[in-house]
Amino acid sequence: MTRPRSATAIDRPTALGALLLVATVTEAMFLLLPSFVGALGDDLHLSTTRTGVLASADLTGIALATATAPWWLRRVSWRQTVLASLSTFLLTNLVCVGVHSFWPLLGLRVFAGLSAGVAFPIALAGIVDTARADRNTGLMVSLQVVFGAVGVYVIDEVRVAWRLDALYAFLTVWLVAALLASARWYPENPGDRPTDDPIAWRSLAGRGSLVAAGAGLYFLMIGAVWGYLEGIAREAGLSLEQTGTALGAGYAVSLLGSGAAAWFGLRFGRSRPLIVSAFVQVTSLALLTRLGHYADPVVAFYVINAVFQIVWSFVIAYFIIIFNDVDASGRFVAVYGTATHLTLAVGPYIGALLIVGSHYTPLLWFGIIAVSACYACFLAAVWLGRAVCRPPVTVPATIRNPHRHGQSQA
């Protein structure tokens, strides 16, 4: 991977802090999705279908914006673009306060997603441009975990009638902090990466398709299976309070996974972390299919959920690094945002179709198949990358033309 000319500026702690903060606040509606869905139901009293549509609006907007990013990501002023994007995102959230009608709120949330989707790929590209991209992607996930855990706790403590506005207020505080940090410390330009050459889509087709499919499958599983985790637990006999406590505890301990990714970096390569993560997550989903058969399903759910979320936070950093390996120009990494947010948006609807008579086993088996295919795609991309990067074997002249060699010796 080519080091950008502005690496010294990007690697400063203040610049890195601004990048991490922007990468977190632009993912806010995904990180706060459980609280957002709950607040929509409590405050607006919408149908399940309309609640799902509103919940996916921001994700859809981010997916649409990031889909265009490969064409402009390395051509624009990063600082000015991020400031405009965050300002628009902030104002849109403020306008949403007090809006209770479905269609106006839907339009505003899609627009909010579009504005956040401009800043997100810039922040992601900046993080993978740093000298310690492997460590810094782990730090990004760590900050996102902290943001989500604090947000869910704070918002759920607010009275039901004010919960939706409390979410907007919480996001506003973080956006103001991100704006101030970006105005002062955000990197100005994308560094010494190719910007004028067209993207060589044909050369990226093999590995690019694999990593895009892998990320899409993973977050399709997250959107489909983890969106109904409460129902899976309730089917096994857990109370609403027990389920909520387990989910909150899993969110908190998942910080161990992102911290481990930041600590390990690439000292164990790319394949080994993927293989271990695949084994753990497939096993976790398989164990959930028998949750109601355990002697103590409450303890089983706590442990399985915690282990799964730790690995979830751990492996995301490696997904991003492998995405970045695909394209030396640093533009293809923006497709990560499209693949993840688009499948997150449709995941809950696919999950609903796989719930058969209030039974979740078919949904869990779908998750097992999807996550297995995800890891197969990423591992194939890693191994294909090794083949592409392997230097050609140099054949000695004496072997290439033994007859000529013999003549020269004569």
N, C-alpha and C positions, 0 to 999 in steps of 0.2 A: 504494500500500500504506500502510495506516495505521500510523504510528509508535506503539509501545506507550508507555504512561505511564512504565514502568520502564526506558525506553531507556538513561538515564544509567547505571543499575546494570548492565544487561545488557552495555553497551559497555565496562565496565571490563575491563582486560586480565586480571585474576584471574577474573572471572566468565566471560569468553569462553574462557579456558583450561579452566575446569571444564566448560563446554559441549562444547568440542572433545574433551576427554578422555573424557567419557561417550559421545559419539557414536562414538568409536573403540572403546572396550572392549566396547560392546554389539554391535558388528559383528565381534567377535573370531573367532567360529567360521566366518564367511565369509572373513575375511582370512587365517586360518590353515588353510583347508580342505585345501590340498594336504598339509600336514604331518599334519593330523588323519586324513585318509584313509589315508596311508601308515602312520601309527602304528596305526590299527585293524587293517590287514592284517598288520603285523609282530607285534603283540602278541596280538590275539584270534584270528587265523587264521580269519576269517569268509569266507563265500562272497562273490562280487562283489555279488550282490543285497543281502545283508544289510549289507555295508559301505556300499553306496549309500543304503540306508534310514537307517542311523545318521548318515551324513554330511548327510542332508537334514533330520534331526530338529530341530536347532536352528533352521534356516531356516523350517521349518513352524511352529514355536512362535512365532517373531517375527512371521511373517505373520498368524497368528491374533490375536495381541495387538494389533498395529498396526491391524487391521481395526476394532477397537472404539474406537480413539483419537479419531476425530472427535467422539464424543459426550461424552467426559470431558476431553479435552486442555486445554481452557481453563477448567475448573471446579475443578481440584484444586490443592493446594499443590505446586508443582514440586519444591521442595527435599525435602519430606518423602516425596513419591512416589518420587523418584529414589533417595533413601537406602534406602527399603524395597526397591525393585527391585534395586539393586546388591547389597544385603546378601543377598537371596534368591539372586541369581545366583552370588555368591561361595560361599555355603554349599552350593548344589547342585553346584558344581564340586568342592568339597572332598569331598562324599559320593561323587562319581564315582571318586575315587582308589581303585584296587584292585578296582573292579567289572568283572568280565570276562564276565558273562552277558549275552546279547543283550537279552532282554526288560526286565530291570531297568535296563540302561544306556539302552535306547531311551526308557523312560518318564522317566528322569532328564534326558536330553538335550532332550526335548520341553518338560519343565518349565523347564529352564534357558533355552530359547528364549522361553518365555512371559514369564519374569521379565525377560530382557533386552529383550523387545519392549515392555515398559511404559516403560522409560527412554529407549529410542531415539527415539520420536517426540517426546518432550518436549525432548530435546537438539536435535533437528532443528528443531523449532518455535522454540526459543530462538535458534538460529543465524540463522534467517531473520528473526527479530524485530530483529536488530541493525541499526545504521545502515548498516553496510557488509556487507550480506548477500552481495553478489556476491563480495567479497574473502574473506569468512569461510567461505563454502562451499568455496572453493578451498583454504583453510587446513585445513579439516576433511579433505578428500581427501588433502592432503599428509601430515597426521599419520597417517591410516589407511595410506597407502603405507609410511611409515617403520615403523609398528607391524608390518605384515605382513612387510616385508623382514627386519627384525630377528628377528621370531619364527620365520620359516621357517629362517633361518640358524642361530639358537641351538638350536632343537629338533632340526634335522637333524644337529647335531654331537653329540647325546647318544647313548649306546649304545642299540641297538635295543630291548633289553628294558625300558628305562626311558623310552622316547620318549613314550608316551601320558601317563604321569604328569608328565613334563617339560612337556608342553603345559599341563596343568592348573596346574602350578606357575608357569609363565610368565604365564598368565592371572591367577592369584591375585595376583601382585605388582602388576600393572597395576590390578586391581580395588581393591586396598587403597589405592593412590595415588588412584584416582578417588573412592573413598569419602571419604578425608581432604579432598581438594580440594572435593568437593561439600558436605560438612558445613560448610566454612568459607566458600565463595565462591559456591555455586550460587544463581542467582536464585530468590527466594521465590515470586513470582507471575507469571502470564503477561502482565501488562501490560494496557493499555487496548484490549482487543479485544472484539468482541461475544461474549458467552458464554451469555446466556439465550435468545436467539432461536434457533429451530430452523434447522438447515442447509437452505438453499434448494436442494435436490438438483436440482429441475427447471431452475433457472437455471444450475446447474453442469454439466448433462448433456452439453452439446456439447463445451466445452473440457475438462471433467473426464474424459470418456470418451476423448478423444484423448490426453491426457497419460498417463492410466493405461495405455491400450493401448500407447503409445510406450515407456514404461518397462518394461512387461511384455515386449514384444517384444525390447527390447535385452538384458535380463538372461536371457531365454530363450535368446538367441543365445550369451551368455556361458556359461551353464550347459551348453548343448549342445555348442558348438564348442570353447570354450577348455578345457572339462573333458577333451577328447580331443586336446589339442594335442600331447601327448607322442607319441601314436600317429600323428598326422599327420606329425610329424618323423621318427619311426622308419620309417614307410613310405617316406619319401624317402631313406633310407639313413643318417640320423644315428645316432650311438651314444647310449646312455642318458646318458653323462657329458656329451656335447655338448649334448643336449637340456636337461638340468638346468641347465647353465651358461647357456645362452641364456635360459631362463625366468627364472633369477635375475637376470641382467643386465637383462632387460626390465622386471622388477619395480623394480629400482633406478632405471633411467633414466626410468620413468614419473613420477617425482617432478617432472621437467621439465614435464609436462603440467599437473599440479595447481598447480604454482608459477606457470605461465603464466596459468591461470585466475584465480588470486588477484591477479596483477599487472594483467592486462587489465581484469578486472571487466566492466562493461557498456559500456566506451567504444566497442566495436564493435557494440553492440546485442546482440540475441538470434539473429536469423536468420543473420547472416554466420558466426559461430562454428559454428552447426549445419551450414550448407551445406559449409563447409570440412571439418569432421569427417566428414560423411557421405561426401564424395568420397574422403578418405584411407582410411577404414575399409572401404568397399566395394572399393576398389582393392587393399587389403592382403589381404582374403579371396580376391579373384579371383587374385592372384598366388600365394597358397598352393595353389590348385588345380593349379598347374604346378610345384610345388616340386621334384619329382624330375627335371624337365627342364632345370634350370639347370646351368651348368658347375660351379658351386661351391654346392651346396645348403646347406652349413653356413653360409656367409656370408649367403646369401639369407635363411635362416631367422632368423639373428640380427637382420638389418636389418628384415625384415617384422614380426617379433614386437615389436621395440623400438618401431617407429613406431606399431603398433597400440595398444600399451599406453600410450604417451605420450598419444595422442588419447583413449583410454578414460579416463584420469585427468583429462584436460582437460575433456571434455564433461559429466561427471557434475554438476559445479557448475551448469552451465546448465540441465540437466534439473530440478534441484531448484528453481532460481529460477523457471522456467516453471511448475512445479507450484504454487509459492507465489503466482504471479500470478493463479491461477484463483479464489481465494476470499479476500475481504478479511478474513474472520474468522480466518484463519490456522489453520483446522482441517483443511482438505482436504489439506494437505501430509503429514499422517500416512498418507494412502493410498499415498504413494510407497513407504513401507516394506512395505505389503502387496503391491503390484504387483511389487516387485523380489524380495522374498524368496520369494514363492510360485512365481514362474517360475524362480528359481534352484534351488528344490527339485526341480522336475519336469524341468528342462533336461537333466540327465544321462540320464534315461530316454528322452526323445525322441531325444537324440543317439545312444544305443545302437541305436535302431530304424532310424536312417538310415545306419548303417555296413553296407555291402553287401559281404560276402565279404572283410573286412579292408581294404576300400577306403573312403576318407574323402571322395571328391569329392562324393557326394550330400549329405553333411553340410555341407560348405563352401558348396554352393549354397543349402542351406536357410539358412545363416547370412547369405549375401548378401541373400536375399529378406527375412529377418526384420529385418536392420539397415536396409535400405532403407525398409521399411514403418514402422519405428520413427521414422526421421528425418522421413518424410512426415507422420506423426501430430503430432510436435512442431512442425514448421513450420506445419502447418494450425492448430494451437492458437495459435501466435504471431500469425498473420495474422487469425484469428478474433477474438483479443483486441484487435487494433488496430481492427477494425470495431466492436466493442462499445464501446470507449473513445472512438471518434471523436465529437467534439461534433456535434450536429445543425446542419445548414446553416441559417443565419438568412436568411429571405427578406424583402427589403425590403417595406414596406407598399404602396409604389407598384406593386410587381409582383403582390402578393397580391390587390389590388383596384384595378385601374387606373381603373375607372369612378368609384369613390368618390373617388379622388385627383383625377380630373378635376373632379368636382363641387366639391371643396373649393377648387380653384384658381379655379373660376368665382366 
